[in-house]
Amino acid sequence: MNNKVINVAVDGPAGAGKSSVSRLAAKALGFVYVDTGALYRAVGVNALRKNVDTRDKQAVAATLGDVSVDLVFEDGEQKVLLNGEDVSKEIRTPPASMAASDVSAVPEVRAFLFDLQRDIAKRTNCIMDGRDIGTVVLPDAQVKIFLTASPEERAKRRCLELEQKGTPQKYEDVLAEINERDYNDSHREIAPLKPAEDSVLVDTSFLTIEEAVASIINTVKEKTADEI
């Protein structure tokens, strides 16, 4: 058995199921799950709390001087800390989602979180998901997966999720938000959303979550047969 740390990079658009699928696959493999989007959401929430326009890059960069963002793992579950406060629930609101998309285009924010992400990957076998993990953060990851689904399917899933949380929204509004975020994420100047050249494409539009998880696990095992 090889003692080399194994990194799995999972990228893809908002609502493709990256968090749910990656979390379950990591648990099955005995890996740590790292949701990098949660870090950007925390920075976005911090800016919102300070009444900063998250589209104002200079103003967002100015909020980083006295902010602390970290991930902690308790019983295999990831919690997101903003200045020591657990904001794991707050970062999942629609305003936090849009704020995350805005702040992720700020070079200073990406640099701020870059070392934290890489440090986690150096220390432990992990599945890390986000928008630029395979292309920028972990370009040498043994496994790179681009997880996607149609905008319509992602909107349906998001609506169901919001309804279950007691904060329902109109399908048309959710679809418009997803399309806007897709455009912003794929057209930003810094680390735009795109598949790494050596990534495996997994379209979850017609897959159950169990099938999507199985696909990820099988891909990891195939790519790291000599290391796991």
KOLLUMGU-394991 format. One record per residue (C-alpha): x, y, z; residue in three letters. Coordinates in steps of 0.05 Angstrom, whole numbers, plus 5000, padded with zeros to 4 digits. Each point is the difference from the previous one (the first is absolute). Layout:
BEGIN
XYZALA/...
***
This chain:
BEGIN
500050005000MET/502350704982ASN/499950525056ASN/499450584951LYS/494250475015VAL/494449934949ILE/496450624975ASN/493549984961VAL/497850654966ALA/492650084985VAL/498050624960ASP/493550204968GLY/494550534998PRO/495450195057ALA/494649495016GLY/503349414965ALA/500149615065GLY/507450085014LYS/499250085075SER/495249425012SER/503549524953VAL/507050185023SER/498249965074ARG/497049304992LEU/505649754956ALA/505250265049ALA/496549655057LYS/499949344962ALA/507350064983LEU/502250235069GLY/502350674973PHE/498950705027VAL/494950414961TYR/501950734987VAL/494750474974ASP/504050604975THR/493750364979GLY/498350055073ALA/506350425011LEU/497950504946TYR/493050015028ARG/502950185069ALA/504050584969VAL/493650224965GLY/496049975065VAL/505450415035ASN/499450534945ALA/492450005005LEU/500450095075ARG/504350614989LYS/494950274950ASN/505349964945VAL/497949964927ASP/502749324981THR/500950224928ARG/504850545022ASP/506749634997LYS/504050535038GLN/494850035056ALA/499949245005VAL/507649965002ALA/500050515056ALA/495849545044THR/505449475002LEU/504650365048GLY/496349795063ASP/496449374979VAL/501549275017SER/497049424961VAL/501349285016ASP/497449294992LEU/499449525058VAL/498049274997PHE/495849705055GLU/497949274994ASP/501650034926GLY/495550614989GLU/502750664975GLN/498450645037LYS/501750694975VAL/502550525049LEU/499850744987LEU/504050375053ASN/499049395044GLY/492449984990GLU/496749404968ASP/496550284938VAL/498749334966SER/492550154994LYS/500450744984GLU/504549894940ILE/494749574966ARG/495050574990THR/498850284929PRO/503350675017PRO/506249635022ALA/500049614935SER/500150624957MET/505150345046ALA/504549394993ALA/499750064924SER/501950745005ASP/505749945049VAL/503049404964SER/501850474943ALA/504350425047VAL/507449814993PRO/501550195072GLU/494649525025VAL/502649424958ARG/507150135026ALA/497350055071PHE/496849314997LEU/505049664954PHE/505149805053ASP/494649735047LEU/497349544946GLN/506849744979ARG/502149905072ASP/494149545013ILE/501549614937ALA/507249905019LYS/498249705067ARG/494549504984THR/496649574948ASN/494350454978CYS/494650134950ILE/500050754988MET/494550334960ASP/499350694970GLY/500650384935ARG/507549994986ASP/502849435042ILE/502649584942GLY/502350594959THR/503150465053VAL/499949765072VAL/502149274991LEU/502549944928PRO/504049375020ASP/494149645032ALA/500049264981GLN/492650024983VAL/496250584968LYS/492549984989ILE/495550514967PHE/493049905028LEU/494450334963THR/492549984984ALA/495350414958SER/497950685027PRO/492849785002GLU/501549385041GLU/504450405048ARG/494450515009ALA/495149445017LYS/504749725052ARG/501350685030ARG/492650155005CYS/498849345036LEU/505850155048GLU/497350695016LEU/492949725010GLU/502649485048GLN/503650565039LYS/493550395005GLY/502450564953THR/496549844933PRO/501550414938GLN/497050024931LYS/503149524949TYR/500850564950GLU/503950435050ASP/504549435020VAL/501449824927LEU/501750724984ALA/504750035060GLU/503549364978ILE/500950254929ASN/502750665026GLU/504949645046ARG/502249534944ASP/501650604956TYR/503750375055ASN/504049395021ASP/502049804929SER/501650714976HIS/503950285058ARG/507250214985GLU/503049635060ILE/499649234999ALA/493649934959PRO/495849375007LEU/502149494947LYS/501849264999PRO/507449825009ALA/502849694937GLU/501049335036ASP/493350005037SER/494649474996VAL/493250294982LEU/494249755042VAL/493150254980ASP/495049895057THR/493850254963SER/497049314997PHE/503749665057LEU/497549875070THR/504550255055ILE/502049275014GLU/502049914927GLU/504050654999ALA/503749805064VAL/501549314972ALA/502850334937SER/504750445041ILE/502349425043ILE/501349554940ASN/503950554965THR/504350125062VAL/501549265008LYS/501849924927GLU/504650614999LYS/503449815066THR/500149244997ALA/507349985022ASP/499250515056GLU/493749825038ILE/
***
